[in-house]
Amino acid sequence: MTPCSKRAPRMRSAAHAHPHCEKRTLCCCCVASFQIDWLLFSLAIGTMALISLEDLEGLDDEQQDDDVTDRSEPMNEEEQDRMYAHWQAVGRTHQVSVPTEMQGPIQEMTRRNQSSEQEQVPFVTVSRHEKLGEVLYEERVYPGGKWACVRKGDTLYEQSICNAFMKLMRFICKENSTGRYLGMSVPVVNNVSMSEDGSNFMKEVLTAYYLPAEFQANPPEPTDPDIRIIHRDTIRVIARVFYGTTTEETILRQIRILWELLGNSGDVHRDHYMVAVYENPGVQQRRNEIWFIRRGS
């Protein structure tokens, strides 16, 4: 069967991808499904973030303002039910239940063109280390700033980050003192601490969302008491890109790889790390990074 080639109009539904559609030539309903899957960045974080221009092919190009209800058509009940069922199905693959109160934020974020509203967390690249043209890792400085954070200690790493980001998602979608949508920033960063023997993660994970520049000077207050707005000081990190899913197993593997590349480095923390997530679950080889933190930062 010939792959679909029609460019998708504005997304209105959460239809599943057609098996005959290829990665670069998706039909309308396929793109709609992947747009919703992007939102599951909040559930899989593995989480939300930078989408390449190639990934944006076929998505809605219309720019939308803050009052999205004036520019977007409301979903009918059938579409709302279908979308919520889709989220529940994907959530189950991560052993997470999507509560009914997520329906509002799901609809809010789906009606927006997320890719055009993302803001990059600011940083400066200090150095880049390459081998045969491949970037092995790079060192960066992230200036201080305000972050909204949630701590979770569920049975699995995936559960902790998913449940934490659902809270942050509601905060982003108007459950804050401004009563408005705040906008998305990337990457979403998860802090993990190691057990004493360094063989696995401690249970508690901190999931953090960088407040967009508009709110850095005067952060909105969350209505959820589990969300804290904190100021993080400047940090210096060694960052290595990896692709795919983010589970405790895959992250531990990336930590071992980066240590092999660095060798014995006494000025880098060994008891805690950061996992930065950039791309949505609709991308098969989505981008993530493992961050090692320089001591003194």
C-alpha positions as CSV (number, residue, x, y, z in Angstrom):
1,M,0.0,0.0,0.0
2,T,1.3,3.4,-0.9
3,P,2.2,5.5,2.2
4,C,0.0,8.6,2.9
5,S,1.4,11.8,1.7
6,K,-1.3,14.3,2.5
7,R,-0.1,17.2,4.7
8,A,-2.0,17.2,8.0
9,P,-4.4,20.1,8.8
10,R,-5.0,21.3,12.4
11,M,-5.1,18.4,14.7
12,R,-8.5,17.5,16.2
13,S,-8.3,13.8,17.2
14,A,-6.1,11.1,18.7
15,A,-6.3,8.5,16.0
16,H,-3.7,5.7,16.1
17,A,-1.0,5.7,13.5
18,H,-1.7,3.7,10.4
19,P,0.7,0.7,9.9
20,H,1.3,1.6,6.3
21,C,2.6,5.1,7.1
22,E,6.3,5.6,7.2
23,K,8.3,7.9,9.5
24,R,8.6,10.7,7.0
25,T,5.2,10.5,5.4
26,L,2.5,10.4,7.9
27,C,-1.2,10.8,7.2
28,C,-3.4,13.4,9.1
29,C,-4.5,11.0,11.8
30,C,-1.0,9.6,12.3
31,V,0.4,13.1,12.9
32,A,-2.5,13.7,15.4
33,S,-1.5,10.6,17.3
34,F,2.2,11.6,17.4
35,Q,1.2,15.1,18.6
36,I,-0.7,13.6,21.5
37,D,2.3,11.2,22.1
38,W,4.4,14.3,22.5
39,L,2.4,15.3,25.4
40,L,3.1,11.9,27.0
41,F,6.6,13.3,27.3
42,S,5.0,14.3,30.6
43,L,4.2,10.6,31.3
44,A,7.2,8.9,29.8
45,I,10.0,11.3,30.5
46,G,11.1,10.6,30.0
47,T,8.6,13.8,29.5
48,M,8.5,17.2,26.7
49,A,10.8,19.2,24.7
50,L,12.8,20.1,21.7
51,I,11.4,18.7,18.4
52,S,13.4,18.9,15.3
53,L,12.3,20.7,12.1
54,E,12.0,17.3,10.5
55,D,9.7,16.1,13.3
56,L,7.5,19.2,12.8
57,E,6.6,18.4,9.2
58,G,2.9,18.2,8.8
59,L,2.1,19.9,12.1
60,D,-0.1,22.9,12.4
61,D,1.9,26.1,11.6
62,E,-0.7,28.5,13.1
63,Q,0.6,30.7,15.9
64,Q,-1.8,30.8,18.9
65,D,-2.0,33.4,21.6
66,D,-2.4,32.9,25.4
67,D,-6.2,32.8,25.2
68,V,-6.3,29.5,23.3
69,T,-10.1,29.1,23.5
70,D,-10.5,32.1,21.2
71,R,-8.4,30.6,18.5
72,S,-9.1,26.8,18.8
73,E,-12.2,24.8,18.2
74,P,-13.4,23.0,21.4
75,M,-13.3,19.2,21.3
76,N,-16.6,17.3,21.3
77,E,-17.2,14.7,23.9
78,E,-16.2,11.8,21.7
79,E,-12.9,13.4,20.9
80,Q,-12.3,14.1,24.6
81,D,-13.0,10.5,25.6
82,R,-10.8,9.1,22.8
83,M,-7.9,11.3,23.8
84,Y,-8.2,10.5,27.5
85,A,-8.4,6.7,26.6
86,H,-5.2,7.1,24.6
87,W,-3.4,8.7,27.5
88,Q,-4.6,5.9,29.8
89,A,-3.3,3.3,27.4
90,V,0.1,4.8,27.1
91,G,0.3,5.5,30.9
92,R,-0.4,1.8,31.6
93,T,2.8,0.8,29.6
94,H,4.7,2.8,32.3
95,Q,2.6,1.3,35.2
96,V,1.0,4.7,35.8
97,S,-2.7,5.6,36.0
98,V,-3.8,8.8,34.4
99,P,-6.5,10.4,36.8
100,T,-9.6,12.0,35.4
101,E,-8.5,15.5,36.6
102,M,-5.8,15.3,33.8
103,Q,-8.4,15.6,31.1
104,G,-8.4,19.4,31.3
105,P,-4.6,19.8,31.0
106,I,-4.5,17.2,28.3
107,Q,-7.0,19.1,26.2
108,E,-5.3,22.5,27.0
109,M,-1.9,21.3,25.8
110,T,-3.2,19.4,22.8
111,R,-5.0,22.5,21.4
112,R,-1.7,24.3,21.4
113,N,1.2,24.0,19.0
114,Q,3.7,23.0,21.6
115,S,6.7,23.1,19.4
116,S,6.4,26.8,18.7
117,E,6.1,27.7,22.3
118,Q,9.0,25.8,23.8
119,E,11.8,27.8,25.5
120,Q,15.3,26.5,25.8
121,V,16.8,26.5,29.3
122,P,19.7,28.9,28.9
123,F,23.3,27.6,29.0
124,V,26.9,28.3,27.7
125,T,29.0,25.6,26.2
126,V,32.5,25.6,27.7
127,S,34.1,22.8,25.8
128,R,33.3,19.9,23.5
129,H,35.1,16.6,23.3
130,E,35.0,14.7,20.0
131,K,36.5,11.5,18.5
132,L,36.4,10.9,14.7
133,G,33.8,13.6,14.3
134,E,31.5,12.3,17.0
135,V,30.8,14.4,20.0
136,L,31.5,12.2,23.1
137,Y,30.4,14.8,25.6
138,E,30.5,18.5,26.3
139,E,30.9,20.8,29.3
140,R,28.3,23.5,29.9
141,V,27.4,26.1,32.4
142,Y,23.7,26.7,33.3
143,P,23.1,30.0,35.1
144,G,21.0,30.2,38.2
145,G,17.3,30.4,37.8
146,K,13.8,29.5,39.1
147,W,12.5,26.0,38.7
148,A,9.2,24.3,39.7
149,C,10.0,21.0,41.4
150,V,8.2,17.9,42.6
151,R,9.7,15.0,44.6
152,K,8.4,11.5,44.2
153,G,9.5,8.2,45.6
154,D,7.4,5.5,43.8
155,T,8.4,1.9,43.3
156,L,9.9,2.5,39.8
157,Y,11.9,5.4,38.4
158,E,9.4,5.7,35.5
159,Q,6.5,5.9,37.9
160,S,8.1,8.7,39.9
161,I,8.9,10.9,37.0
162,C,5.6,10.3,35.3
163,N,3.5,11.1,38.4
164,A,5.7,14.1,39.2
165,F,5.3,15.6,35.8
166,M,1.5,15.2,35.8
167,K,1.6,17.5,38.7
168,L,3.8,19.9,36.9
169,M,1.6,19.7,33.8
170,R,-1.4,20.9,35.8
171,F,0.7,23.7,37.2
172,I,1.7,24.7,33.7
173,C,-1.9,24.5,32.5
174,K,-3.4,27.2,34.7
175,E,-3.3,25.6,38.2
176,N,-1.2,28.6,39.4
177,S,-1.7,32.1,40.8
178,T,-1.8,33.7,37.3
179,G,-4.6,31.4,36.2
180,R,-3.0,31.1,32.8
181,Y,-1.0,28.7,30.7
182,L,2.7,29.3,31.5
183,G,4.4,27.8,28.4
184,M,6.8,24.9,28.1
185,S,10.6,24.9,28.6
186,V,13.1,22.2,27.7
187,P,14.7,20.1,28.9
188,V,12.8,18.8,31.8
189,V,15.4,17.6,34.3
190,N,15.3,14.7,36.7
191,N,17.7,14.5,39.7
192,V,18.7,11.0,40.8
193,S,20.7,10.0,43.8
194,M,22.8,6.8,44.0
195,S,22.7,4.1,46.7
196,E,25.9,3.8,48.8
197,D,27.3,1.0,46.7
198,G,26.5,2.9,43.5
199,S,24.6,0.0,42.0
200,N,21.1,1.5,41.8
201,F,19.0,4.7,42.4
202,M,17.6,5.8,45.6
203,K,13.9,5.9,45.6
204,E,13.2,9.6,45.6
205,V,13.5,11.5,42.3
206,L,13.3,15.3,41.9
207,T,11.6,16.4,38.6
208,A,12.2,20.0,37.7
209,Y,10.6,22.4,35.1
210,Y,12.5,25.6,34.3
211,L,10.1,28.6,34.5
212,P,10.1,30.5,31.2
213,A,11.9,33.9,31.1
214,E,8.6,35.8,31.5
215,F,8.1,34.3,35.0
216,Q,11.7,34.2,36.3
217,A,11.5,37.5,38.2
218,N,8.1,36.9,39.6
219,P,7.3,33.2,39.7
220,P,3.6,32.2,39.9
221,E,2.5,30.3,43.0
222,P,1.4,26.7,42.5
223,T,-2.0,25.6,43.9
224,D,-0.6,22.1,44.5
225,P,1.4,22.0,47.8
226,D,3.7,19.3,46.4
227,I,5.1,21.7,43.9
228,R,7.9,24.0,45.2
229,I,9.4,27.0,43.4
230,I,13.2,27.0,44.1
231,H,16.2,29.0,42.9
232,R,19.0,26.8,41.6
233,D,22.4,28.3,41.6
234,T,24.7,28.2,38.6
235,I,25.9,24.6,37.8
236,R,28.6,23.3,35.6
237,V,27.8,19.9,34.0
238,I,29.4,17.3,31.7
239,A,26.6,16.3,29.3
240,R,26.4,13.2,27.0
241,V,23.6,12.6,24.6
242,F,21.8,9.3,24.4
243,Y,18.7,8.1,22.5
244,G,15.7,6.0,23.4
245,T,13.7,5.4,26.5
246,T,14.8,6.6,30.0
247,T,14.5,3.8,32.6
248,E,16.7,3.2,35.6
249,E,18.5,0.5,33.6
250,T,19.2,2.6,30.5
251,I,20.4,5.6,32.7
252,L,22.8,3.4,34.7
253,R,24.2,2.2,31.5
254,Q,24.8,5.7,30.3
255,I,26.4,6.7,33.6
256,R,28.9,3.8,33.2
257,I,29.7,4.8,29.6
258,L,30.4,8.4,30.6
259,W,32.7,7.4,33.5
260,E,34.7,5.2,31.1
261,L,35.2,8.2,28.8
262,L,36.1,10.5,31.7
263,G,38.4,8.1,33.6
264,N,39.2,9.0,37.2
265,S,37.9,12.5,37.8
266,G,37.8,13.6,41.3
267,D,36.0,16.9,40.7
268,V,32.8,15.3,39.5
269,H,30.0,14.1,41.9
270,R,29.5,10.3,42.0
271,D,26.5,10.2,44.3
272,H,24.0,12.2,42.2
273,Y,23.3,12.9,38.6
274,M,20.8,14.6,36.3
275,V,18.8,13.2,33.4
276,A,17.7,15.8,30.8
277,V,14.8,14.8,28.5
278,Y,14.2,16.7,25.2
279,E,12.0,14.8,22.8
280,N,8.6,13.2,22.7
281,P,7.7,9.5,22.8
282,G,6.5,9.7,19.2
283,V,10.1,9.9,18.1
284,Q,11.6,6.4,18.1
285,Q,15.1,7.5,18.9
286,R,14.3,10.5,21.1
287,R,17.1,12.6,22.5
288,N,18.1,12.6,26.2
289,E,21.2,13.5,28.1
290,I,23.0,12.3,31.2
291,W,24.5,15.2,33.2
292,F,27.5,14.8,35.6
293,I,27.8,17.7,38.0
294,R,31.1,19.4,38.7
295,R,32.0,19.8,42.4
296,G,31.6,23.3,43.7
297,S,28.6,23.9,41.5
